[in-house]
């Protein structure tokens, strides 16, 4: 979720921009298998929140499967606790006040949704499968770990997350490599090997598909501007 505290953001490419650029003051993007390009005119301020996919239903009123492959305006989610969020955040004072507004809205979602939101809690087996896949387990290992067949896992996981277990494992591997690059864990060949890629070329091809650039270009051009640390892996 991205909230602009100044002028609107421009969704320039990726899910949601199929018919051309879209102007958004606050946006939510679901899990996707292609890059999303956001821009704005001039300098700006904003807040970015990494929402755990299995917490999306409770916090945003829409499950991960509903948001998968999409980028939507926060207002279009239709939940009362997110209405006017961008305006309220922009009217706040400094950083602490802005964060309090955003956090307060999400906590209200937990309160009004009873901790799970519309549709009930995420099945424990899906939660466990998510953790296994993000830890590097293969799809069959994840299915065995939760006591389901591979086919049943694909059905239940897809209906809850919006991606297949194989796609989730691919995203997890990509995120492991991005964290390794942030941490400066050595040359690209080492990062590729430690993150589960067949080789450096395999990692480079995956990055082109998912991020729209190579790992080397990301390290050279994007990494110096990232000010946040590694994203927490705790289940939200």
Residue pairs with C-beta under 8 A, 6 or more apart in sequence:
1 26
1 27
1 28
1 29
1 48
1 49
1 51
1 60
1 74
2 9
2 26
2 27
2 29
2 38
2 46
2 47
2 48
2 49
3 25
3 26
3 46
3 47
3 48
3 49
3 74
3 85
3 86
3 89
3 102
4 24
4 25
4 26
4 40
4 44
4 45
4 46
4 86
5 44
5 45
5 46
5 47
5 86
5 89
5 90
5 98
6 40
6 44
6 45
6 46
6 90
7 40
7 41
7 42
7 44
8 23
8 24
8 25
8 40
9 23
9 24
9 25
9 27
9 38
9 39
9 40
9 46
10 21
10 22
10 23
10 24
10 38
10 39
10 40
10 41
11 17
11 21
11 22
11 23
11 24
11 27
11 36
11 37
11 38
11 71
12 21
12 37
12 38
12 39
13 35
13 36
13 37
14 32
14 34
14 35
14 36
14 37
14 71
15 29
15 30
15 32
15 34
15 36
15 69
15 70
15 71
16 22
16 27
16 29
16 36
16 70
16 71
16 72
17 36
17 37
17 71
22 71
24 71
24 73
25 73
25 74
25 86
25 87
26 73
26 74
26 75
26 82
26 85
26 86
27 38
27 71
27 72
27 73
27 74
28 51
28 60
28 62
28 67
28 71
28 72
28 73
28 74
28 77
29 36
29 67
29 70
29 71
30 53
30 56
30 64
30 66
30 67
30 68
30 69
30 70
30 71
30 162
31 53
31 64
31 67
31 68
31 69
31 161
31 162
31 163
31 168
31 171
32 68
32 69
32 70
33 69
33 163
33 167
33 170
33 171
33 209
33 210
34 209
34 210
34 212
35 210
35 211
35 212
36 71
37 212
47 89
47 98
47 99
47 102
48 228
49 102
49 106
50 231
51 59
51 60
51 236
52 234
52 235
52 236
53 64
53 130
53 161
54 64
54 122
54 126
54 127
54 130
54 160
54 161
54 235
54 236
55 235
55 236
56 62
56 63
56 64
56 67
57 63
57 64
57 113
57 116
57 117
57 118
57 119
57 122
58 109
58 110
58 113
58 115
58 116
58 117
59 106
59 109
59 110
59 117
59 236
60 67
60 77
60 79
60 82
60 109
60 117
61 77
61 78
61 79
61 81
61 82
61 109
61 113
61 117
61 118
62 77
63 117
63 119
63 160
63 162
64 160
64 161
64 162
65 158
65 159
65 160
65 161
65 162
66 162
67 162
68 161
68 162
68 163
69 162
74 82
74 85
74 86
75 82
75 83
79 109
79 112
80 112
81 105
81 106
81 108
81 109
81 112
82 105
82 109
85 101
85 102
85 105
88 101
88 105
89 98
89 101
89 102
92 98
92 100
92 101
109 117
115 121
116 122
122 160
123 156
123 160
125 146
125 147
125 148
125 153
125 156
126 156
126 157
126 160
126 161
127 235
128 145
128 146
129 142
129 143
129 145
129 146
129 148
129 153
129 157
129 165
130 157
130 161
130 168
130 235
131 235
132 141
132 142
132 145
132 146
133 139
133 142
133 165
133 168
133 169
133 172
134 168
134 172
134 175
134 233
135 172
136 172
136 173
136 176
136 196
137 145
137 169
138 169
139 150
139 153
139 154
139 165
139 166
139 169
140 150
142 153
142 165
142 169
143 149
143 150
143 152
143 153
143 165
146 153
148 156
153 165
154 164
154 165
157 163
157 164
157 165
157 168
158 164
161 168
163 171
170 206
170 210
171 210
173 195
173 196
173 197
173 206
174 206
174 207
174 210
174 211
175 231
176 195
176 196
177 191
177 192
177 195
177 197
177 203
177 207
177 215
178 218
179 230
179 231
180 191
180 194
180 195
181 191
181 215
181 218
181 219
181 223
182 223
182 226
182 229
182 230
183 230
185 191
185 194
188 200
188 203
188 204
188 215
188 216
189 199
189 200
191 203
191 215
192 198
192 199
192 200
192 202
192 203
193 199
195 203
197 203
197 206
203 215
204 214
204 215
204 216
207 213
207 214
207 215
207 218
208 214
211 218
213 221
213 222
